[in-house]
Structures are given as C-alpha cells and as structure tokens.
C-alpha cells in the first residue's frame, strides 16, 4: 500500500497570506490527524477528522481550519499567516474505528516558511 | 488531561552499548503508549506500541520498551546501539477512557546520538 502523502512538500509564503495543505491517507484509513512541529513547541495536535467530521481539536486559533472529503483526503488551511506559523506540518492517518490503540502513520510533512 | 514527558533532550551513547530513552506519562485511565522515530527532514515512523498484555513490547529495528504502571513509565531500549539509530525519538500517549481518546499527545522528543 502507498503511504501517507502530503503536498506540497515545501512552501514559502509571506505574512498575511493564506495557505492550503493537502494530505492523502493510506487507502482504507478514515481518520486523518494534523500536527504542527516546531523546534520550540515540539509536536502539537491541530485536529483530527473521521468520516468528514472533525472529532477532536487542539488549542490553535481559528485561523487554522481543516476539512475532510468523502475519499478521506484532508486539507488544512491557515489564513492570515504569521511568522510563528513557520513549521513542519505533519499529517497522520489511521483506520479510525478502534478504541484508541491503533497506530497512526505519518506523511513526510509540508515545511512552511512564512516571511 | 493526558501528558507525556521525555526528561532528556539528548542522549549520547557509544556504538555497541545499550541505549535507553526515557518516557513517563500521565493519564486518568490505562494508557495506550507509542514510540516513534524521526529522521532529518522526514515524517515520524512507528516503532512500537503498548496496548495491553505483556509489559515488554518488541518493535522495529531491534527496539523494545517496557511498560511500568507503578512508575508510569515506558522507556525505549535497545541492547546494542547502531550509528544509524541516531535520530529524534518521540513518546506518545492516548487515554482510551477520555472522551477525546483519538487525540494523541506527544512528548517533546529526545535526540539520540550514537557515537562511532
């Protein structure tokens, strides 16, 4: 099976712009989670989607949003970009139907640089 | 609320020596625990997990971890370190008894440096 894919791999934006990142999960996986990774804050949970519904949300401002499509592909959007949004954005997929013991599989990430 | 701590930012070990990367957790119920490894400019790769059963869990690349409920720990171990094990290691926890059990909380990561 193909792994989790994320596009684009690298992005450079300027403050105030918005950006959309895409994630395609492993075939058959219905849960997609998004994380922000920075050197100072580590891995921080953004949100999780299952069957096109947001099931969990982390402590990020409303500028960060996401959605999931019927084929389980997910996008996240960041509006009004700030310098502090520069990070590696990781997507992880899992089956989504277990009681929490299932493994998440990560994509390679999208590295966003905000200038 | 669930949390996980990795007390060491970096661990240095000589090639061929045993290695330990520490992790402690806090959850209200019984935890689900995970270890991941991240190589430079890559996503996280799954190493192993503890759900239930034997406290000693064996995973990929010769790694193992021991679940210790009384000490709320889940330390990652390997009997003989390789230079190629040098990477960033993350411990993670899920609390299956919580309402948002799908949420995974990660530690801050431990950089493992294996010295030739």
Interface residues (C-beta under 8 A of the other chain):
Chain A: X4 X31 X33 X35 X42 X43 X45 X48 X50 X55 X56 X58 X90 X92 X96 X99 X100 X101 X103 X104 X105 X106 X107 X108 X109 X111
Chain B: X32 X34 X36 X41 X42 X43 X44 X45 X46 X49 X51 X52 X90 X94 X95 X96 X100 X101 X102 X103 X104 X105 X106 X107 X108 X109
